[in-house]
Amino acid sequence: MEDVRTDGRSCEEYRQVEVECGVVSNTSGSSRLRLLNTEVIVGVKAEMGNPSPSHPNEGRLEFMVDFSANASPEFEGRGGDDLSVEMSTRFAEVFRTQSVLDLVSLGIIDGQCCWILYVDIVVLECGGNLLDAMSLAVKAALANTRIPKVTVLKDSEGGEDIEVSDDPDGYNTLNIDMVPLFVTLSKIGQRHVVDATLEEECCCSASLVTSVDSSGKFTGVVKKGTSSLSNESLHEMLQASFQDNYLP
């Protein structure tokens, strides 16, 4: 079987990726990613709020995915709403653990105040491999995020006040080293491909969606599609998903 696709790429080759950071002025961090005909923009806003009762010393991330009306006809109406909820939930699950991002560093006053990072993902155009593109755009936006430094001061009555630095250089950044990327492997015939186009996704019998961190560790695996995967295919797809040269 030849290792070539209709657009000239090999089965395990990504399209060219273009990423810009700091593209949205009224955010704490942002990015814009283009993967040929797939385009995504991500904005991160850091706001103070109440921590979760179950994690009183941590901040948190909240995700919202929105599809432009021009992205694809399939995103109109209920179809887009369902996919938005599915993808928002998937990102929230990945970022729920302390091992992915230092959530304690987002805490301000235990049980009272923390930083909440609102991550808004807007899909401008969909040309296939949407989830992988979104994950890379999210990681780039988080790397670009600036969180103001704060000081907790005691007031005269023994309470606590929060002072936010007004110094333009008085900010903290996030350590995104362990933030994973989604890598989707699509099974087409007897082969699997990465970075599938829309046409290839229509021909796909099953796909494997993995989240892989920079150390090559799997943080999640989900199979999609109605067809089964043999043990051999499953092993090959898992091996391919964390090889560095397959990650853009």
Secondary structure, DSSP 8 states (H G I E B T S, - for coil): -----TTS--TT----EEEEES--TTSSEEEEEEETTEEEEEEEEEEEE---TTSTT--EEEEEEEE-TTT-GGGSTHHHHHHHHHHHHHHHHHTTSTTTS-GGGGEEETTTEEEEEEEEEEEEE--S-HHHHHHHHHHHHHHT--EE-EEEEE-TTS-EEEEE---TT-EE----TT--EEEEEEEETTEEEES--HHHHHH-SEEEEEEE-TTS-EEEEEEESSS---HHHHHHHHHHHT-GGG--
